[in-house]
Amino acid sequence: MLRQVLSPDSLIGFRLSHYRIIEEIGHGGMGMVFRAQDEHLDREVAIKVLPLGTLPDELARKRFHQEAHALSKLNHPNIATIFDFDTHETLDFLVMEYIPGETLSKKLEKGPLPESEVLDLGVQLAEALSAAHKEGIVHRDLKPSNLMITNAGSLKILDFGLAKLRRTFEETATGTRITSVDSGTTAMGTSSQTQEMKGTLPYMAPEQLLGQDIDARTDIHAVGAVLYEMATGRRPFKEAEGSLIDAILHRVPISPTALNPKVSSEMELIIKKCLEKDPKNRPQSAAELAVELKNRFTSRAARRYVSRQKVNTRKQVIVVIVFVAVLMVFGLALNHFGLWDHSSGASRPSQIRSLAVLPLANLSGDPEQDYFADGITEELITDLAQVKALRVISRTSVMRYKRTNLSLPEIGQELHVDAVVEGSVQRSGNRVRISAQLIQTSTDRHLWAETYERDLKDVLSLRDELASAIARKIQIEISPQEKARLSRTQSVVPEAYVAYLKGKHLADRMDPDSLTKAMEFFEQAVQKDPTYAAAWAALAHADFLSSFKSELPPSDRFIPAMNKAMELDNGLAEAHMVFADVTFHEQWKWTEGLSEFRYATELDPGSIDAQQHYALCLWQLGRFDAAVQEMQRALQIDPLSPGVNLSYASVLRDAHRDAEAIEQYKKTIELEPGYAPPHRELGFLYEDLGRHDDAVEAYLRYENLGVHDSERAAALEQALHSGGLRSYWKKTLDLLQEDANHKYVGPIAFASVYVRLGDKDNAMKCLEQAYQQRNPQLTWLKSQRLWGPLRSDPRFQNLLIRMNFPE
């Protein structure tokens, strides 16, 4: 076999597929690298193969395939590009970009680098790692020999042979201990199995040595070691291997300035922060580190510029003044004609008027804590959305990017936003740490990064502080009222806050069972902290929605919770929404309810619930032009929400803008193919238009999406196939009557089927029953196209009069 008979030298001139080997250019424990010629595309490439001489074990081959998979996901100018992965006569090989230049380890043989070069290379390294970490890839073996410096001075990360794909190859570290150390690498195992976790020892983080969970911050520790070596010309610790492990775990490296006086105090601070023993004390992301290095680079460049301006002759001073004046005039001209942003290659932060808060990463290591990170994300969105001058994308749309391969510019383009906020949340006991970065989507440029840590009881103040910092950075106009709203010093009982976030996590699902469970958590929250206004408002809202969605007769049980919330904080939009719901949907005080919904949108301009409910109420009153306009505003806040898109389509349908409605229903289905309601609503429209074949097809798709149990779905499908639409509605009526024998079925459900069957008398009887129950679903009678066949019936008109609908 090829692997058994060939030596590295004998591969020279050999062909692996259509690649001709030219020379060996590197080797290590994870493989050998050769320069080769791609004879198909006539270009030089780098070929990496597993160590030659013996058959590789399965773990080595798995790692090699893992590296190919890792590299194939990455596309960044500071990461070597993968072209191909193949096998030739049992020899696995990886084809990568060939990068002329020298490794950083070779470059450092000449001594430490100037700080400007350390900063430049450090920024490139941090930004490359940020791209890898976004794909869920942790390198685990960063070191100077894995970093190539091109002839143009760019840095390239070469080797991802030990990369950990956290979403695919998650490893358990329980009981892990160090079992051996050899040739700069360490292997770790457990009592039950040997589990190799290699890495180059001088650059390994304490958690790596201890076999603990690793994440992006493990790579940041390695970056600190590389920065230290670039700045001083030596590694953080020089001890022999046996004592080196102890030094990494327990000792602090010699100060970089003690080894090289040219290292600035700011640079030393960054390096020390990266080399912290506890990952919580390091920069929490590579993006955050990149911003810190860039800030250091900018301040250093400014001082260097000032120094160069210290000229000794009048002539030099005049030349400088004239030159600066010309630059200022040129800059003003560019700014006047709107060209400055294009010539500089970036947009100014002051031009940011829209942003999205991407789902904050859960760094706890416990998937059960996802609700906490998601809850903080939603709360931060709510805080930022209170600034009227800023358009903030709602939770539903951003949560689609929780696990995505899209780049930030691509996300920005999809959401039509100028910037995104991304970061992480880590909760340990009653301590919370939030790291956030502000990134301009058009340029992928980091504008700001910060880390906040507080006790859980102070998390409300932490959120507001973070939102205020972001607003200040993008220079958005904040009114005095908004500023006051973002300057709260309110504390909360930690157990109450946790229960509240768990309840919100469930309530967002919007189905009756989840709402019932959510209420239990909200009740826990108000029991733990009776002064927690948001929890009272959430309890009232979930209680009302539970009745509304189940078509249960209304009760007043949520009224005390609503009143308590408004008593504690009359500025809570959610509490005013509940009050508006009661006024509009139960008391049928249309003008007062609509006004209260409008007020809720003013209290929280970014609340998709308030905006959508306001639009729905305009729709229910038959004010279709205004409803369409307000629904379009809702789509600006939540463009990727299937529910909002569906509501917009149905407004267009009831406004008899049929072509637009059909197009919008199709758009909603394309957005979320597994979402059943738009298929049924589209079927309703087709049926009204007399397009019966299209209606049958839409109803069949609806039934095939699993909205009913298999037996019921089969019965309804059979009815459609055998007797068409009338048979379908008759079978639906039979099934509703069976359900009513053992559970509550609202009269509106029966009335809607009777209308489809042309049975006006029974339809009116059901509507009268709903009126006696004051069923909130009656609010659709005036506007919904479904009730068109009844509108000429005097009984129907009398019902609208008794409900006090405006003319």
N, C-alpha and C positions, 0 to 999 in steps of 0.2 A: 504494500500500500504506500501511497505517496508520502504520508507523514512519517513512516517508519524508515524510509530509505534516503530521504533528502536531508542535507544539512543546510544551515543558513547560506553558506557560500555557494552550494550547488543550486540554490534557487535563483541566483543571478542569471539573467537571460531566459529563465523559464517563463512559460505563459500560464497564467491562471485565467481561464476563459479567454477574453480578448485583452487582458492586461499583461504587458511584458515587464518583468521585474528588471530594474536597472541596478539598484544598489541598496544596501541596508542603511537606514538612517536613524535607527533607534531600537532599543529593546528594554524589556522590563519583565516583572513577574507576571503581568497580564498579557504579554504577547510581544511579537517582534514587528517592526514597521519598516517597510521598504518603499523607496521611490520607484514608481512604475509609469509606463506609458499606456494610456488608454488608446488602443489602436482603432477603435470605432470613432471616437470624437477627436483624436489627435491632440491630446492634452496630457500633462503630467498629473499624476494622482499619487496619493499615499495609500499603500496596502498594508493592512494590519492582519496578522495571522496569530493563532495561538502558539505558544512555545513549541518548537519543533523537537523531534527526536523520539517522543513517546506519544501514545494515544492519550488525549486529554480525558480527564474524568468528567462525569456528567455535570458536576458543579461548575467546572471551568467552562464547559460549553454553554451552560445556562447563563453564566455571567457574560460570556461573549455575545450571546444573543440578546441579553439584557442591555448591553452597551449599544448594540445596533438599534434596538427599540428606543432607547433613551435619546440617542443622537437624531434619529429620524423625526422626533417630535419637535426638535429645536431649530429655530431659524433666527439667528442673531449674528451681527457682524463680528462679534468677539468670541464666537464658538465655531470650531471647525465644522464645516458642512459635510454631511454624509451623502455619498452618491449611490452606493450600492451595497448589498450584502449577498453573498453567494457561497456555494460549496463546490469545490473542484476535487473529485476523487477523494472524498471524505475530508478534505482540507477546507475548513471554514475560513472565510476571509472577509474583511470589511474594507470598503473602498471609500476614501475620504479625500477632502480637499488637500492638495499639497501646498504647504506654506513655507516658502523660502525665508530664512532668517536664522535666529539662534534662540535657544531656550533661555528662560530667565535665569536658570541655575548657571548656565555658561556665562551669561552677562555679569552675574554677581561674583564670578571669580576675580573680577577686576576691582571689587570693593563696593561700598555703598553707592547708591544712586543719588543724584541731586533731588531735593524735595519736590521740585516741580514735576520731575519725571515719576517719582513715587506717587504723587497725587494723580497724575494723568493715567498711569497704569492701574492704580487702585480704583478709579472711577470706572474704567473699562471692565475691570474684573467684577466689580459689584453689579454693574448693569447686566453683564452676561449671566451672572448667577441669578439675578432677579428674574430674567427670562426663563431660566431653567426651573426655578422654584415655582413659578406660575404654572408650569406643566406638571407639578408634583414630583420633580426630580431633585434629589439631594446628591451632590457629587461624592462627598465623603473622603476624597483623596486629593485635595488641592495641595500643590507643592510647586516650587519653581521649575522642576523638570517637566511638569505637565503644562507649562505656560510658555507659548512660543511668542517671541517678539519679532514681528515682520520687519523687513527692510525699511518700511515706511513708518515704523514705530508703533504699530498697532499691536494689541495683545490678543492672543487667541487661546482659548482653553482647548486642549487636545484630547485628553483621555478621560472618558466617562466609564472606564472599565469597572469601577466599584459603585457606580451610581445606584442609588436606592430609589426605585419607583414606588413612592409611598402609597399609591392607590392600588398597586398590583402585588408588590413583593414585601408587604408589611411583615416584619420579623418580630418575634416575641423575645424580650430580653429578660424575662423573669428568671432569676437564679443564675444569671450569666456571670462567669468569672474568667479572669485571664489565665490561659493555659500555656501559652508559649509566646516567645518573642524571638523573631529571627530576621536578619537582614533588613532592618528598618520597617518591618511590618509586624503586626500582631494578630494572632488568631484567638477567637473567643469561643467558648462552648459552655454547655450546661451539663449537669450530671446525667441527663437522659440522652443527650445527643451532642455531637460536635457541630458547632455552627460557626463557620468562618466569617469574621467581620474584619477584613483586612483594611489597612490604611497605613500610611507612612508615619511612623511613631512620633517623630519630632513635631509633626503638624496636627496631631490628633487632639480632639477636645476631651476634657475629663469624662463627659457622659459616654463618649465612644469607648474609652478605656474601661469604664465601669459596666459596659454592656447595657446602658440605659437607653430609653427612647431617644432617637435622634431626629432632627428636623433642620430647617433652613439655618437655624442659629449655630448648628454644628459646623457648617461651611463658613459662617462668619468668623468663628474662632480660627479656622485655617487661614482665612484672609488676613486676620490680625497677625498670625505668625509670618505670613508672606510679606506683609507691610513692614513688620519689624525687621525682617532680613534685608529688605530693600533699603530701609533707612539706616541700618547699622552695619550691614555687611556680614552679620552672623545670626544664627538662630536664637530664639528666646532662651533655650537651655542647651548647654553643651555637655551635660552629664552623659556617662556611659549608659547603656540601655537599662540596666537594672535600676539605677537611681533616677533615670530620666522619667520613668513612669511616676515615681513619687514626686518629682519636681513639678510635672504637669498637673498632678492632682492637688498639690498642697503649697507650692512655692510661687512667689511673684518674680517675674523676670527682672533683670537689671534694667533700670530706666534707660530708654533709648538715648536720651540726651547725655547720659553719663558715658555712653559709648561713642556718640557722635554729637558734639556741641551744636552742629548746624541744624539738628532736628528741632523744629519749633515746638513750643509747649502745646499748641493746638493739635499738631500731628501726633505728639506723644499721647494726648488725651484720647484721641480716636483709637490708637493702637491698643492702649490699655483697656478701653471699653470693649473692644473686640475680644480680648484675651481673658475677660472675666471668667472665673470658674463656673459660676451659676449662669446658665443660659438666659435667665430672666433679666440679668443685668447687662447683657450685650444689646446692640441694636437688634430690634425684633424682626427685621427683614433686610434683605440685600438692597432693596430700594431705599430704605431709610438710611443705610450706610452710604449709598451713592450720593444722597442729598448732603449728608454731613461732609463728605469729601469735596463735593462741588462747592459748598459754602466756604470751606477752607481754601480751596483753589482760587475762588473769586477774591477773597480778602487778601490773599498773598499776592495775586496779580495786581490788585489795586495799590498795595504798598510798593511793589516793584515799579509800577508806572510812576508813582510820585517820586521815587528815588531817581529815576532816569531824568526827571524834569529839573533836577538841581544842576543847572548849567552855570558856567562861571563868567560868561561874557554877555554884554548887552545884545549882541547880534544873535546869539543863541536864544535868548529870551524872546526877542522879537519874532524870530522864526517860529518858536513854539506857539506864541500868542496868535500869530497869523494862521498857523496850521489848525489850531483849535477853533479859531473863528470860522475858518472855512468848513471844518467838520460840522460845527453847530448850524451854519447856514444850510449846508447840505442836508443835515438831519431834519431841520425844520421844513425844508422843501419836501423831503420824503414824507414827513408826517402830514403836511398840508394836502398832498395829493393821495394820501392813504397808501403809500408804498412802503412805509417803514417796516411793517410786519412782514411783508413779502421779502424784502431785502435782508432782513435779519434772520429769516427762516423760522420765526416763532411768533406766536401771538402773545400779546401782553396779558398778564393776569387780570388787568382791569377790564378786559373784554369778555371775561367769563360771566355769562348770564344764565347758564344752565349746567347742571351737573347730576351725576348719578353716584349714589353710595353703593358700591358693590358689596356683596355679602362678605362680612368680616370673617376671616378664617378662625376656626376654633383650635387654639393651640393647647388645649387641656390634655389632648391625647385620648379623650373619652368621647365617643360619638354621641353618648347620651347627653352631653353638654351642648349639642348643636343648637338646642332651643335657646340657650343663653346667648350665644354669638348672634343667632338670627334675631333675637329680641333686641339686643343692643343695636344691631344694624337698623331695625325698624324704628327704634326710638331716635337714633341719630338722624334718620330721614325726616322724622316728624319735627325735630328741632330745627333743622335747616330749612324745611319747607315753610316755616313761619315767617321767613323773610320774603315779602311779596315781590321784591325785585329779582328774585332768583327762582328759576324753574327747576324743581327737584323731582326726579323720576320716582314714582311710587314703588312700594315694596314688591308687588306682584311681578312687575317687569324686571327688576334687577335680580330677583331670586332665580331667574332663568339662567343667570351667569354664575351660579354657585360652583358648578364644575364645568368649565368651558375651555376649549382650546383657542378661542378667539383672542386676538391681540387687543390691547386697549384702544388703538385707533379704530379697529373694526367695531368694537363695542360702542365707541363714541359715535360712529357713523350710523349704526343701527338705531341708537336711542336719540340721535340728533342732539348731543350734549357737547359742551365745550370742554368739560373736565370730568374726571372721576375721582372719587375717594376710595382707596382700598387700604386694607390693613388687617389687623388681627385682634383677637380678644383672648385673654388668658385669665381664668378664675382659679384661684387657689384658696380654698377656705373662704374667708370673708375679705380677701384682697382681689382687686380687679386691675388688670393692666390692659390698656388699649393703645395700640400703635396704629397710626394712620399716616397715609401719604396722599398728597394732592397732585394729580398728574394731568397735564394738558393733553387732550386726546389727539389734537391735530399734529402734534410733534412728538408725543410720547415723552414729553419733558417733565421731570419731577420739579415741582414748584415749592414744595414744603413737606416736611415730615416732622412728627413729634410723637413722643410716647408719654402717656399719662398713667399714673398708678395711684389708686385710692382704696380706702376701705369701701366695702360694698354699700354701707349706709350713705356714703357720699357720692354714689354713682350718678344721681341726678345732676349734681353740680358738675361732675366730671363731663358728662355729656354736653351740658350747656357750654362749658369752657371750651370743649373741642369744637362745637359748632361755631362759637364766637371767633375762635382762632382761624377757622376756615373762611368765614365771612370777611374777616379783616384782611386775610391774605389776598383774596380775589378783589378787594376794594369795592365790595358791593355796598350799596346805600342801605343803611339800617335805620328805621324810624326809632324815636325814643321809646315807643311802646314795645317794639320788637327787641330793642336792646335790653329793656327791663325784663322782658320775658326770658332772655338768654342769660340773665345774671342772677338766677335763683340760687339761694343757699340752702334750699330745702334738703333735709336728710330723710331717709326711709329705713324702716326696719328691714334688715337683710332678708329674713325669712319671708317677709311680705313681698319684697321685690322679686324674689325667686318664684314664688307662687304666681305672682302677676304675669311674669314672662312665660311660665308654663301655660297659663290660661290663654294668653294672647296667641301662643303657638297653636293651640287647639282651635281657638275661635276663628283663626284665619282660614280654616278649612270650610267653614260656613255650612256644613251639614248639621242636621238637628242633633245627632248623637254627639258630635264633637262640641257643639255649643253647650249641651248639657254638662259634659265633663269640664268644659272651660269654666262654667259657672261655679263648679265645686272649688276650683283653684282660686277664682276671684273671691269667693266667700272666705277661703282660708286667708287670703291676703288682707281683707278688711278686718278679720278677727285679729290678725297679728299686728296690724297697724290701722286703727280706726280713723286716723287722720290722712290716709292715703287716698286723695281725691281721684286719681286716675283709675285706681282699682274699683272704686264705687261706680265710676262712669262706665267702665268696661263690664261690670256686673249687670248694670241696668241695660246696656246695649245688647249684650248676649242674651239676656232674658227676653227682651222684646223680639229680637230676631228669631229666637227659638219658637216663639208662638207664631210669628208671622210666616215662617217657612213651613211650619207643620200645619198651618191653617187651623190652629186651635182657637177656640173662642178666646178673645182677649181677657186678660186679667190685669189687676192693678198691682201685682206683687213687685214689679220693678220700679214703681213710682217712688217708694222711700229711698232706694239706692240712687235714683236720678236726683232727687232733691238733696240728698246728703252730698253728692258730688258737687252740685252747684253751690251749696252752702260753703263747702271747703274751698272751692276754686271756681268762681263764676266765669273764668276765661277758658274753660275746657270745652273744645269744640265737640268732643264725643258726647258730653252730657247734654249740650244744646241740641245735638242731633236726635237724641232719644226724646227730648221734649218736643222737637219738631215732628218726629214720627207719631207720637201720641196725638198731638194737635191735629195733624193732617190725616193720618190713616184711621184713627179711632173716633176722634171727636168731629171729624169732617169740617174743621174750621180751616178752609182752604187758604185764605189770604194770610192768616196768622201763621199757619204751618209753613207756607212757602217763605214767608219773611224770616222765620226762625232758621230754616235751612240756609238761606242766603247769609244770615249772620254767622252761622257755623263756618261757611266758606271764608268769611272775612277773618274769623278767629284763627283758622288754620288753612291758609291758601293752598297748601300742598296736600290736604287730606283728600284722597281719592274717594273715600266714602261720602264725605260732605258734598263734594262736587258732583258725584254721580247721583246721589239722592236728590240734590237740587234739580238736576236735569230730568230725573225720573218724574218728579212732581210736576214740572212744567209739561212733560209728556202726558201725564195722567189728566191734566186740566185741558188737554187739547191744544196747547200753545206750541205747535210743532216747530215753527221756525226758531223760537227761542230755545226749545229743547235740543234741536240739532246743534245749535251754536254752543250750548253748554256741554253737550256730549263731546263735541270736538275738543273743547278745553280739557275734558276728562282724559281724552286720548293723548293729549300732550303730556299729561302727568303720568299716565300709565299706558304707553303705546302698545305693549306686548301682552296685556291682560286679555285672555279670552272672554271673560265676563263683560268687560267694558266694550270690547269690539262687538260682542253679541248684542248688548243693549243698544249700541249705535245702529246696528242693522235693523233692529226691531222698531226703533223710532222712525227710521226711514220707511219701513214697511207700513206702519200705521199712518204715516204722512202721505201714503200713496205715491212715494217716490220709488216705484217698484224696481226699475232697472238698477238704481243705486243700491237698493236693499239687497237684491240678489248678489250683486258683486261683493258687498260687504259681508254677507253670510259666507260666501266662498272664501273670502280672505280670512275670516275667523276660523273656518275649517282647516285651511292651509296652515294657519298659525299653530293650531293644536288639533291634529287629525283625530286623536282619541277622545276629544271633547264632544259628548253626545248632543247637548241641547241645540246647537245651531242646525243640525240635520233636521230635527223635528220642527223648529221654527221655520226653516226653509220649506219644509213640507207643507206647513200651514199656508204659506204664501202661494206656493204652486197650486194648492187646492183651491184657494180663493180665485186664482187667475184661470182656473179651468184646465190647468196643465196636469191632468190626473196621472199620467204615466210618470212624470217627473216627481209628483208627490209620492206615489207608491215607492219609487226608488229611494227617495229621501227618508221615508219612514222605515224602509227595510234597513238602511244604513244605521238609523237610530237604534233599532232593535238589535242589530248585530254588534253594537258596541257594549253590550252587557249591562244595560241600565236595569233590566229585569232578570229574574232568575231564568234558567234555561228552559224550564217548562212553560213559563208565561211567554217568554220570547218566541218559543216555537209555535205556540198557539196563535200569537198575533201575526207572525210571519205566514203561517198557513192561511189565516184569514185574508191577508193581503193578496196572496197568490191565487186563492180560490174565488174570492168575491170582490176584490178591489177595496176601494176606500170605505164604502158603506159597511161591508162585512168587517173591516178593521175597527170601525167605531162601535159597531154592535158588540164585537168581542171585548173591546175596551170597557164598555158599559157593564157587561157581564162580570168582568174581573173586578171592577170597582165595587159592584154590589156584593161580591164574595168577600172582598176586603172589609167592607162595612159591617160584616157579621162579627168580626173579632177585633176591629180597631176603628179609631176615629178617621173618617174621610170627609173632608170639607165639602160643603154643598157647591162651592164654585167648581170643583172638579167634575161633579155630575152635570152641572149646568153647561159647562163648555162642551161636553160630549153630546148632550141633547141638542145643542145648537148645530153641531156638525151633522146630526141626524135629521135636522129640520123639525124637531119636536119642540115647538115654541112654548106650549102650555107647560110641559114638565120643566123646561128651562126656566120659565118665569117662576114656577113654584120653588125651585132651588134657589133662585136669586132672592126671593122673598124670605126664605129661610135664612139665607146669609145676612139679609138686612136685619132680621130679628136678633141675630147673634152679633151684629155690628162687625162682621168679618172684614178685616183690613184689605182683603183681595178685591172688595167691591170698588175700591178707588180706581180700578182700571175700566170701569163700565163706560165712562164718557169717551175714552180715547182709543181703546183697543179695537182693532179691526175685527176681531173674533165676533164681537157683539153686533156687527152691522145688520144681520137679518132681523134683529129685535128692535131696531131703533124706531121703526114706524109703528110699533105696538104701543098703544096708549098706556098699558100697564108699565112698560119699560120707561116711558117718559115720566110717568108719575113717580116711579122709583127715583129717577134722577132729581126730581123736584124735592122729594122728601129728604134726599141726601144733601140738599142745599148746594148742588153744583152751580157754579156761575154760568150765565148764558155765554 
